[in-house]
Amino acid sequence: MRILVTGGAGFIGSAFVRLAAGAGHEVTVLDKLTYAGDPARLGGAAHRLYRGSIANRELVEAVLEKERIAAVVNFAAESHVDRSILDAAPFVETNVRGTQVLLEAARAHGLQKFVHVSTDEVYGELGPTGAFTEESPLRPNSPYAASKAAADLLVLAYHRTYGLPACLVRPCNNYGPWQYPEKLIPVVIYKALAGQPIPVYGTGQNVREWLYVEDCCAGVLAALEKGRPGNIYNLGSGEERPNLEVVRAILNLLGRGEELVTFVKDRPGHDFRYRLDSSWAAAELGFAPRVRFEEGLSRTVEWYLAHREWLFAKVRQLEDLWRRVYQMGWS
């Protein structure tokens, strides 16, 4: 199948491109190549790479027509919560308006499938127990999560109103090689390697569910190949960990001490806990994560140790973000 993967030079998108190409699909990538995009991640797996925004209707139309695209998998998104707190406008532009542009173009071209990649953050937060199902209400608590929830509703509306063959996947926190060092695990790895204080929000007891990136992409590929239009599929792992436990595990793998841990003021609106019930994806798609957290974390740390130059180069791009976060006063 000829697939257009938007955001395909990003962390999860590029892993999907490599997997889909290996499964025999011809994959074209459209990516704005912002700070978080890197063509090196593709490893030659993409048939062709176009640079541009999904909010550019003319470009999207041209790519769909020129490449004779049959399906779209939309990973393109602004995805960092701290950045959305500092400035929500780019999140609305890409995550909401950009998704609408893609949907309209997909409808106009009569595509066979549209898979939209969302996030567990659209559900809001959980207390100490329970799990979100696909029928849980949307209660986003950050500008990022709100923009993703809005995009989800647009996708479902285009399916219901226009009959667009679209479905949604909502993964939990992804991790693995090539992740940009603004997210928890690569930030901690970098800080530990550099011998710098490791900032941990609040008391470090916020809980996240961790899914190895290759397992996530296997679920997305299954949604593309077998997912039913109008359906939503949660992609979780069952691997819950408090943030502080994750930090300690990384320090242990690197042989560093906990004296580097520095507790900082909590982020505004910080959700306490996420957990997904993935039984529907298991039944419908055969989704079954294979990589346990300890194994995946070990693989991830080993990759960053072997790619320190890439990691340190990317971190230099983050200095301005960290400075702005500190100025906001919650870190």
SERO-4910 file (N, C-alpha, C, O; in steps of 0.05 Angstrom, whole numbers):
BEGIN
 pado doro    nc1    nc2    nc3   cac1   cac2   cac3    cc1    cc2    cc3    oc1    oc2    oc3
  Met    A     17    -24      0      0      0      0     18     25      0     38     26     13
  Arg    A      9     45    -15     24     71    -15     13     88      8    -10     96      9
  Ile    A     31     93     28     23    107     52     38    133     54     61    136     48
  Leu    A     23    154     63     35    179     71     36    180    101     16    178    115
  Val    A     60    182    112     64    184    141     72    213    147     93    221    140
  Thr    A     54    227    160     59    254    168     74    254    195     67    238    212
  Gly    A     93    272    198    109    271    222    128    247    222    136    237    243
  Gly    A    134    237    198    149    212    195    178    214    202    192    194    203
  Ala    A    189    239    206    217    241    214    219    246    244    241    250    255
  Gly    A    196    244    258    197    246    287    204    220    300    210    200    287
  Phe    A    203    220    326    212    196    342    194    172    336    204    151    326
  Ile    A    168    174    341    151    151    336    145    147    307    145    125    297
  Gly    A    141    169    293    135    167    264    157    153    248    151    137    231
  Ser    A    182    159    254    204    146    240    206    116    246    212    100    228
  Ala    A    200    109    271    200     80    277    178     66    262    181     43    253
  Phe    A    155     80    258    134     68    243    142     66    213    136     46    200
  Val    A    155     86    203    164     85    175    182     61    170    178     46    151
  Arg    A    200     57    188    219     34    185    203      8    186    209    -11    171
  Leu    A    184      6    205    168    -19    207    151    -23    183    150    -45    172
  Ala    A    136     -2    174    118     -5    152    133    -12    126    124    -29    110
  Ala    A    156      1    122    171     -5     98    181    -34     99    181    -48     78
  Gly    A    189    -43    122    198    -71    125    176    -91    120    181   -114    113
  Ala    A    151    -82    124    128    -99    120    118    -99     91     98   -111     84
  Gly    A    132    -83     74    125    -83     46    109    -60     36    102    -59     12
  His    A    103    -40     53     89    -17     45    108      4     32    131      5     40
  Glu    A     98     19     13    114     41      2    107     66     17     84     76     16
  Val    A    127     77     31    121     99     50    133    125     41    157    128     36
  Thr    A    116    145     39    124    173     34    121    188     60    102    184     75
  Val    A    140    206     65    139    221     90    135    251     85    147    262     66
  Leu    A    118    263    100    114    292    101    120    302    129    107    293    148
  Asp    A    140    319    132    148    327    158    158    356    157    172    364    138
  Lys    A    150    372    176    157    400    177    187    404    184    199    425    179
  Leu    A    199    383    195    227    382    204    232    406    222    251    421    218
  Thr    A    216    408    243    221    426    265    244    415    281    258    396    273
  Tyr    A    249    426    304    271    417    322    269    387    328    290    374    332
  Ala    A    245    376    328    241    348    337    243    329    313    243    305    318
  Gly    A    245    339    289    247    321    266    276    317    257    292    335    259
  Asp    A    282    293    248    309    287    240    309    265    218    302    242    224
  Pro    A    315    272    193    315    252    171    333    228    176    330    207    165
  Ala    A    354    232    193    372    210    199    358    186    211    367    163    208
  Arg    A    336    191    224    320    170    237    309    150    216    303    127    223
  Leu    A    305    159    192    291    143    172    308    121    161    298    100    153
  Gly    A    334    125    161    352    103    153    347     94    124    353     71    118
  Gly    A    337    111    107    333    103     80    307     88     75    302     78     53
  Ala    A    290     86     96    265     70     93    243     84     77    226     71     66
  Ala    A    244    111     76    223    126     63    227    126     33    250    128     23
  His    A    205    123     18    206    125    -11    214    153    -20    230    157    -38
  Arg    A    201    173     -6    207    201    -12    200    217     13    182    211     27
  Leu    A    216    239     18    211    257     40    204    284     30    220    296     14
  Tyr    A    182    295     39    174    322     33    175    339     58    167    330     79
  Arg    A    186    363     55    187    381     79    165    401     77    161    415     58
  Gly    A    149    402     99    127    422    100    107    415    121    109    394    134
  Ser    A     89    433    125     69    431    147     43    417    137     36    420    113
  Ile    A     31    401    154      5    389    147    -17    410    145    -38    404    135
  Ala    A    -12    434    155    -32    455    153    -31    469    125    -47    486    120
  Asn    A    -12    461    109     -9    472     81    -26    455     62    -16    434     53
  Arg    A    -50    463     57    -69    447     41    -58    442     13    -60    419      3
  Glu    A    -47    462      1    -36    459    -26    -14    438    -27    -14    421    -46
  Leu    A      4    438     -8     25    418     -7     14    390     -2     21    371    -16
  Val    A     -4    387     17    -16    361     23    -30    350     -1    -26    326     -8
  Glu    A    -45    366    -15    -59    357    -39    -40    348    -60    -44    327    -73
  Ala    A    -18    363    -64      2    357    -84     15    330    -79     20    314    -97
  Val    A     22    326    -53     35    301    -46     17    277    -50     25    256    -60
  Leu    A     -8    279    -41    -27    258    -44    -31    250    -74    -32    227    -81
  Glu    A    -32    270    -91    -36    265   -119    -11    254   -133    -12    235   -147
  Lys    A     12    267   -127     36    259   -141     45    230   -133     53    215   -150
  Glu    A     42    224   -108     51    198    -98     29    176    -99     33    153    -92
  Arg    A      5    184   -109    -17    165   -111    -22    151    -84    -23    126    -83
  Ile    A    -25    167    -63    -27    156    -36    -54    143    -32    -75    153    -41
  Ala    A    -54    120    -19    -78    105    -12    -87    108     17   -110    105     23
  Ala    A    -68    114     34    -74    116     63    -56    137     76    -33    141     68
  Val    A    -66    150     97    -51    169    113    -49    159    141    -69    150    153
  Val    A    -25    160    152    -21    155    181    -10    181    193     12    189    186
  Asn    A    -26    194    210    -19    220    219     -5    220    247    -18    218    268
  Phe    A     21    223    246     37    226    271     43    255    276     52    262    298
  Ala    A     40    272    256     49    300    258     35    314    281     10    315    282
  Ala    A     51    326    299     39    340    322     61    355    337     84    347    338
  Glu    A     53    377    348     69    389    370     61    373    395     38    370    400
  Ser    A     82    364    409     75    343    429     86    348    457     84    330    474
  His    A     99    370    463    111    374    489     95    391    507     89    414    500
  Val    A     87    381    530     68    395    548     80    422    557     66    442    557
  Asp    A    105    422    565    117    447    574    116    469    553    110    492    559
  Arg    A    122    461    528    121    480    506     92    491    502     88    514    496
  Ser    A     73    473    506     45    482    502     36    502    524     20    519    519
  Ile    A     48    499    548     42    518    569     54    545    563     43    566    569
  Leu    A     78    545    551     91    570    544     78    584    521     76    608    521
  Asp    A     68    568    502     55    580    478     37    559    465     47    540    453
  Ala    A     11    562    468     -8    542    458    -13    545    428    -23    526    415
  Ala    A     -6    568    416    -14    573    388     -4    553    368    -19    544    352
  Pro    A     22    545    369     31    525    350     17    498    353     15    483    333
  Phe    A      8    492    376     -6    467    381    -34    467    368    -43    447    357
  Val    A    -47    489    370    -73    492    356    -69    492    326    -85    479    312
  Glu    A    -49    505    316    -44    506    287    -38    479    275    -50    471    256
  Thr    A    -20    464    287    -12    438    276    -32    416    284    -42    402    267
  Asn    A    -38    414    310    -53    391    319    -83    393    312    -95    372    307
  Val    A    -94    417    311   -122    420    304   -126    427    275   -138    412    260
  Arg    A   -116    450    267   -119    459    240   -106    440    220   -117    433    199
  Gly    A    -81    431    227    -67    413    209    -82    387    205    -83    377    183
  Thr    A    -94    376    227   -109    352    224   -133    356    207   -140    338    191
  Gln    A   -147    379    209   -170    384    193   -163    386    163   -177    376    146
  Val    A   -140    398    157   -131    400    130   -126    372    119   -133    366     96
  Leu    A   -113    355    134   -108    327    125   -134    312    120   -136    298    101
  Leu    A   -152    315    139   -178    301    136   -193    310    111   -204    293     96
  Glu    A   -193    336    106   -207    346     83   -194    336     57   -207    329     38
  Ala    A   -167    336     57   -153    326     33   -157    297     29   -161    287      7
  Ala    A   -158    281     51   -163    253     49   -190    247     38   -194    229     22
  Arg    A   -210    263     47   -237    260     37   -239    267      7   -252    252     -8
  Ala    A   -226    288     -1   -227    297    -28   -214    276    -47   -223    273    -70
  His    A   -194    262    -37   -180    243    -54   -190    214    -51   -179    196    -63
  Gly    A   -210    210    -34   -222    184    -32   -203    163    -21   -202    141    -32
  Leu    A   -187    170     -1   -167    151      9   -180    126     22   -203    127     32
  Gln    A   -166    105     21   -176     79     32   -176     79     63   -192     65     75
  Lys    A   -157     93     75   -154     92    104   -141    117    115   -123    128    102
  Phe    A   -150    125    138   -137    148    153   -134    139    182   -154    134    195
  Val    A   -109    137    190   -104    129    218    -92    154    233    -71    164    224
  His    A   -105    162    254    -96    185    269    -84    176    296    -97    162    311
  Val    A    -60    185    301    -46    177    325    -50    199    346    -41    222    343
  Ser    A    -63    191    368    -69    210    389    -52    204    414    -29    197    411
  Thr    A    -63    207    437    -48    204    462    -67    197    485    -91    204    485
  Asp    A    -57    183    505    -73    178    529    -79    203    545    -97    203    562
  Glu    A    -64    225    540    -69    249    555    -96    263    550   -104    280    565
  Val    A   -109    255    528   -135    267    523   -156    259    544   -176    273    548
  Tyr    A   -151    237    559   -170    228    579   -168    244    605   -185    242    622
  Gly    A   -146    259    609   -142    273    634   -126    256    653   -106    243    644
  Glu    A   -133    255    678   -117    239    697   -134    220    713   -158    222    715
  Leu    A   -120    200    724   -133    180    741   -122    183    770   -101    194    774
  Gly    A   -137    172    789   -128    169    816   -110    144    818    -99    135    797
  Pro    A   -106    134    841    -88    111    845    -96     85    831    -79     68    826
  Thr    A   -122     82    824   -131     57    812   -147     63    787   -153     86    780
  Gly    A   -152     41    772   -169     44    749   -153     47    723   -129     50    724
  Ala    A   -167     47    701   -155     50    674   -175     62    655   -199     58    658
  Phe    A   -165     77    636   -182     89    616   -190     69    595   -173     53    586
  Thr    A   -215     68    587   -224     53    564   -229     72    541   -228     97    545
  Glu    A   -235     62    518   -241     79    494   -266     95    498   -271    114    484
  Glu    A   -283     87    517   -308    101    522   -305    122    545   -325    135    552
  Ser    A   -281    124    557   -277    144    578   -281    172    566   -273    177    543
  Pro    A   -292    191    582   -296    218    571   -269    232    568   -249    225    581
  Leu    A   -268    251    550   -244    267    545   -243    290    564   -262    307    565
  Arg    A   -222    292    580   -219    313    600   -190    323    600   -177    321    621
  Pro    A   -181    334    578   -153    342    576   -147    365    595   -163    383    600
  Asn    A   -122    365    606   -115    385    626    -92    403    618    -84    421    634
  Ser    A    -81    400    594    -60    418    585    -68    428    557    -84    415    543
  Pro    A    -56    450    548    -62    459    521    -55    438    500    -69    434    480
  Tyr    A    -33    423    504    -26    401    486    -48    381    485    -58    374    463
  Ala    A    -56    370    508    -77    350    509   -103    359    497   -117    344    484
  Ala    A   -110    385    503   -135    396    492   -134    397    461   -154    392    448
  Ser    A   -111    404    450   -108    405    421   -111    377    409   -122    374    387
  Lys    A   -100    357    422   -102    330    412   -131    319    415   -140    305    397
  Ala    A   -144    327    436   -172    318    439   -190    331    417   -207    317    406
  Ala    A   -184    356    411   -199    369    390   -195    355    363   -214    351    347
  Ala    A   -170    347    358   -164    333    333   -179    306    332   -189    298    311
  Asp    A   -179    292    355   -193    266    356   -223    270    348   -233    254    333
  Leu    A   -235    290    359   -263    295    353   -268    302    324   -288    294    312
  Leu    A   -249    316    312   -251    321    283   -250    296    267   -265    292    248
  Val    A   -231    278    274   -228    253    260   -255    237    261   -264    227    241
  Leu    A   -265    235    285   -290    219    288   -314    233    274   -331    219    263
  Ala    A   -314    260    274   -335    274    260   -333    270    230   -354    267    216
  Tyr    A   -309    269    218   -306    264    190   -314    236    182   -324    231    160
  His    A   -310    217    201   -319    190    195   -350    190    195   -362    179    177
  Arg    A   -362    201    216   -391    200    219   -405    217    197   -425    208    186
  Thr    A   -395    240    192   -409    259    173   -404    252    144   -423    252    128
  Tyr    A   -379    246    138   -372    243    110   -366    214    102   -361    207     79
  Gly    A   -366    196    122   -359    168    116   -330    163    111   -322    143     99
  Leu    A   -312    182    120   -284    178    117   -275    153    132   -281    150    156
  Pro    A   -260    134    120   -252    110    133   -229    115    152   -206    108    147
  Ala    A   -235    127    175   -214    136    194   -218    122    220   -240    116    229
  Cys    A   -195    116    233   -195    106    260   -174    120    277   -156    133    266
  Leu    A   -175    116    303   -157    129    322   -141    109    338   -152     88    344
  Val    A   -116    116    344   -101    101    364    -92    120    385    -84    143    379
  Arg    A    -94    112    410    -85    128    433    -65    113    449    -72     97    467
  Pro    A    -39    118    443    -18    104    458    -12    117    485    -19    141    489
  Cys    A      0    102    503     11    113    527     40    124    521     48    125    498
  Asn    A     55    132    542     81    143    538    100    124    523    104    102    532
  Asn    A    110    134    501    130    118    486    158    125    495    164    147    505
  Tyr    A    176    106    492    205    110    497    221     92    479    210     73    468
  Gly    A    246     98    477    264     81    460    285     98    447    288    121    452
  Pro    A    301     85    429    322    100    414    311    122    397    288    121    388
  Trp    A    327    143    394    322    166    376    302    186    388    295    205    374
  Gln    A    293    182    413    274    202    424    289    228    430    311    229    441
  Tyr    A    276    250    423    287    276    426    290    283    456    271    277    471
  Pro    A    312    293    465    317    297    494    303    321    507    315    338    520
  Glu    A    276    322    503    259    340    519    240    323    536    226    334    553
  Lys    A    239    297    530    222    278    545    238    265    568    263    265    567
  Leu    A    224    255    587    236    246    613    260    228    610    282    235    620
  Ile    A    257    206    596    279    186    596    304    197    583    326    194    595
  Pro    A    304    208    559    329    219    548    340    243    563    364    247    563
  Val    A    323    259    575    333    281    592    349    270    615    371    280    621
  Val    A    338    250    628    352    238    651    378    225    643    399    228    656
  Ile    A    378    212    620    403    199    610    424    221    605    447    218    614
  Tyr    A    416    242    591    435    264    586    446    276    612    470    279    615
  Lys    A    428    283    629    436    297    654    455    279    670    475    289    682
  Ala    A    449    254    671    466    235    686    494    233    673    514    233    687
  Leu    A    494    231    647    520    229    633    536    255    636    561    254    638
  Ala    A    523    277    637    536    303    640    542    310    669    555    330    675
  Gly    A    533    294    688    537    300    716    522    324    726    530    337    744
  Gln    A    499    330    713    483    353    720    459    345    738    451    322    737
  Pro    A    448    364    753    424    358    769    402    349    751    397    360    730
  Ile    A    387    329    761    365    318    745    339    329    758    332    321    780
  Pro    A    325    347    744    300    359    755    277    339    754    272    327    734
  Val    A    264    335    777    241    317    779    218    334    790    220    346    812
  Tyr    A    196    335    775    173    351    783    161    340    809    158    316    813
  Gly    A    154    359    827    139    352    852    155    333    869    178    337    875
  Thr    A    141    311    876    154    290    892    163    266    875    174    247    886
  Gly    A    158    268    849    166    246    831    147    223    832    153    201    821
  Gln    A    123    226    844    104    204    846     83    203    824     66    185    824
  Asn    A     84    222    806     66    220    783     72    195    767     95    188    763
  Val    A     51    181    759     54    154    747     47    155    717     28    166    709
  Arg    A     65    142    702     60    139    673     63    110    665     76     94    678
  Glu    A     49    103    643     50     77    632     69     78    608     66     95    591
  Trp    A     88     60    607    110     62    587    108     40    566    105     16    572
  Leu    A    109     48    540    106     30    518    131     33    500    136     55    490
  Tyr    A    145     11    495    168     13    478    159     20    449    139     10    440
  Val    A    174     38    437    165     50    412    159     30    390    140     34    374
  Glu    A    175      8    388    169    -12    367    143    -26    372    129    -33    353
  Asp    A    136    -31    397    110    -43    404     88    -24    396     67    -33    386
  Cys    A     91      2    402     71     21    394     66     21    364     43     20    355
  Cys    A     88     21    349     86     22    320     73     -3    308     60     -2    288
  Ala    A     78    -26    321     65    -50    313     34    -48    316     19    -58    300
  Gly    A     26    -34    338     -3    -30    342    -14    -11    321    -37    -15    311
  Val    A      1     10    314     -8     29    293    -10     16    266    -29     20    251
  Leu    A      9     -1    260      9    -16    234    -15    -35    233    -28    -38    212
  Ala    A    -21    -47    256    -45    -65    257    -70    -49    253    -89    -59    241
  Ala    A    -71    -25    264    -95     -7    260    -98      0    230   -120      1    220
  Leu    A    -75      5    217    -76     12    189    -86    -12    173   -103     -9    155
  Glu    A    -77    -36    179    -83    -59    163   -109    -72    170   -123    -84    154
  Lys    A   -117    -70    196   -141    -85    205   -161    -68    221   -183    -77    226
  Gly    A   -154    -43    228   -172    -27    244   -197    -20    230   -197    -14    206
  Arg    A   -219    -20    244   -245    -14    232   -251     16    233   -247     29    254
  Pro    A   -260     28    211   -266     57    211   -285     64    234   -305     50    239
  Gly    A   -280     87    246   -296     96    268   -288     86    295   -299     95    316
  Asn    A   -269     67    296   -261     55    321   -238     70    334   -222     84    320
  Ile    A   -235     68    360   -213     79    376   -199     55    388   -212     37    399
  Tyr    A   -172     56    388   -157     35    400   -136     46    419   -118     60    411
  Asn    A   -139     39    445   -119     46    465    -95     27    462    -99      3    459
  Leu    A    -71     38    462    -47     22    461    -31     26    486    -15     45    489
  Gly    A    -34      8    505    -20     10    531     -3    -15    535     -4    -34    519
  Ser    A     13    -15    556     32    -37    561     27    -51    588     35    -73    592
  Gly    A     12    -37    606      9    -47    633     34    -42    650     34    -49    673
  Glu    A     54    -29    638     79    -23    652     78      5    665     88     24    653
  Glu    A     67      7    688     65     32    703     89     37    721     99     18    733
  Arg    A     98     61    722    121     68    739    118     97    749    112    115    732
  Pro    A    122    103    774    125    131    783    150    143    770    169    129    766
  Asn    A    149    168    764    171    181    750    198    177    766    218    173    753
  Leu    A    196    179    792    221    177    808    233    149    805    257    146    805
  Glu    A    216    128    803    226    101    799    240     98    772    260     84    770
  Val    A    230    112    752    242    111    725    270    124    727    289    114    716
  Val    A    271    147    740    297    161    743    317    144    757    340    142    749
  Arg    A    309    131    779    327    114    794    337     90    777    360     82    779
  Ala    A    319     79    761    326     56    744    348     65    723    366     50    718
  Ile    A    345     89    712    365     99    693    391    103    707    412     96    696
  Leu    A    391    116    730    416    121    745    430     94    751    454     93    750
  Asn    A    414     74    758    426     48    764    440     36    740    462     25    742
  Leu    A    426     38    716    438     27    692    464     42    684    482     30    672
  Leu    A    465     68    691    489     84    684    510     84    706    531     96    703
  Gly    A    504     71    729    523     71    751    526     98    764    548    104    774
  Arg    A    505    114    764    505    141    776    489    141    802    471    124    806
  Gly    A    496    159    820    482    160    846    458    178    846    455    195    828
  Glu    A    441    175    866    416    190    868    420    219    878    401    234    879
  Glu    A    445    225    884    450    253    893    445    273    870    443    297    875
  Leu    A    443    264    845    438    281    823    408    290    822    401    310    809
  Val    A    391    274    835    362    280    834    356    306    849    364    310    872
  Thr    A    342    324    835    334    350    847    304    354    843    295    356    820
  Phe    A    290    356    865    261    360    863    255    389    858    266    407    872
  Val    A    238    394    838    231    422    830    201    426    832    186    407    834
  Lys    A    193    451    832    165    458    833    149    444    811    158    443    788
  Asp    A    126    433    818    111    418    798    101    435    775     97    459    778
  Arg    A     97    422    753     87    435    729     57    442    733     43    426    745
  Pro    A     48    465    723     20    472    725      2    451    712      7    442    689
  Gly    A    -19    442    726    -38    423    714    -27    395    710    -38    380    694
  His    A     -6    388    725      7    363    721    -11    339    728    -19    336    751
  Asp    A    -18    323    708    -35    299    713    -21    279    731      3    275    729
  Phe    A    -36    267    749    -24    249    768    -17    222    756      5    212    759
  Arg    A    -37    210    742    -32    183    733    -48    177    707    -70    187    704
  Tyr    A    -35    161    689    -49    151    666    -47    120    666    -27    109    675
  Arg    A    -67    107    656    -66     78    652    -88     71    631   -110     81    633
  Leu    A    -81     55    611    -99     48    590   -108     19    592    -92      2    598
  Asp    A   -133     14    586   -143    -13    582   -141    -18    552   -155     -5    536
  Ser    A   -124    -37    545   -118    -42    516   -132    -68    507   -124    -79    486
  Ser    A   -151    -77    521   -164   -103    514   -178   -102    487   -179   -122    473
  Trp    A   -189    -79    480   -202    -77    454   -182    -79    431   -187    -93    411
  Ala    A   -159    -66    434   -138    -68    413   -127    -97    412   -121   -106    390
  Ala    A   -126   -110    435   -117   -138    435   -136   -156    419   -128   -173    404
  Ala    A   -162   -152    424   -182   -168    412   -186   -163    382   -188   -181    366
  Glu    A   -185   -137    375   -191   -129    347   -166   -130    329   -167   -137    306
  Leu    A   -143   -122    341   -119   -119    325    -98   -140    330    -78   -142    316
  Gly    A   -102   -155    352    -80   -174    360    -57   -160    373    -35   -170    374
  Phe    A    -63   -136    384    -41   -120    396    -31   -133    422    -47   -140    439
  Ala    A     -5   -137    423      7   -151    446     36   -141    449     54   -152    436
  Pro    A     41   -121    467     68   -111    471     87   -134    479     79   -151    495
  Arg    A    111   -134    468    130   -155    473    153   -147    491    165   -164    504
  Val    A    159   -121    492    183   -112    506    175   -102    534    161    -83    537
  Arg    A    185   -116    554    180   -108    582    196    -82    588    216    -77    574
  Phe    A    188    -67    608    200    -41    612    230    -43    619    246    -28    608
  Glu    A    237    -62    636    266    -64    643    283    -70    619    305    -59    616
  Glu    A    274    -87    601    289    -94    577    290    -70    558    311    -63    548
  Gly    A    267    -57    555    266    -33    537    283    -11    547    296      3    531
  Leu    A    283     -6    573    299     15    584    329      9    581    344     27    575
  Ser    A    336    -15    585    364    -23    581    373    -19    552    394     -8    547
  Arg    A    356    -27    533    362    -22    504    365      8    499    383     16    484
  Thr    A    347     23    511    347     52    506    372     65    516    385     81    502
  Val    A    380     59    540    404     70    552    428     62    535    446     79    530
  Glu    A    430     37    527    452     28    510    453     43    484    475     50    475
  Trp    A    430     49    472    430     64    447    441     92    451    458    102    435
  Tyr    A    433    106    472    443    133    477    472    133    484    487    152    477
  Leu    A    482    113    498    510    111    503    526    108    477    548    119    475
  Ala    A    515     94    458    528     91    432    524    114    413    537    116    392
  His    A    506    133    421    500    156    404    502    182    420    484    199    418
  Arg    A    522    184    436    525    208    453    527    233    437    517    254    444
  Glu    A    541    232    414    544    256    398    517    267    389    512    291    390
  Trp    A    499    249    380    472    258    371    458    270    395    445    291    393
  Leu    A    459    256    418    445    265    442    454    293    450    438    311    455
  Phe    A    480    297    452    491    322    462    485    345    442    481    368    450
  Ala    A    486    338    416    479    359    396    451    368    398    445    392    396
  Lys    A    432    349    403    404    357    406    399    373    431    383    391    432
  Val    A    413    366    452    410    380    478    417    410    474    404    427    487
  Arg    A    437    416    458    444    444    454    421    460    443    420    485    447
  Gln    A    403    447    429    380    461    418    359    467    439    341    483    435
  Leu    A    362    454    463    341    457    484    348    478    504    331    484    522
  Glu    A    371    490    503    379    509    524    359    532    527    353    540    549
  Asp    A    348    542    504    329    564    506    303    555    519    292    570    535
  Leu    A    294    531    513    269    521    525    273    519    555    256    528    570
  Trp    A    295    507    564    299    504    593    301    531    607    290    535    629
  Arg    A    314    550    593    315    577    605    287    589    608    281    601    629
  Arg    A    270    586    588    243    597    590    226    584    611    210    596    624
  Val    A    230    557    614    215    543    635    223    553    662    206    557    679
  Tyr    A    249    557    666    258    567    692    247    594    698    240    601    720
  Gln    A    246    611    677    235    638    680    206    638    688    196    656    701
  Met    A    191    618    678    162    616    685    158    609    714    137    614    725
  Gly    A    179    598    727    177    595    756    166    569    766    161    566    790
  Trp    A    161    549    748    151    524    758    173    502    759    168    479    765
  Ser    A    197    510    752    218    490    752    244    503    765    264    489    767
***
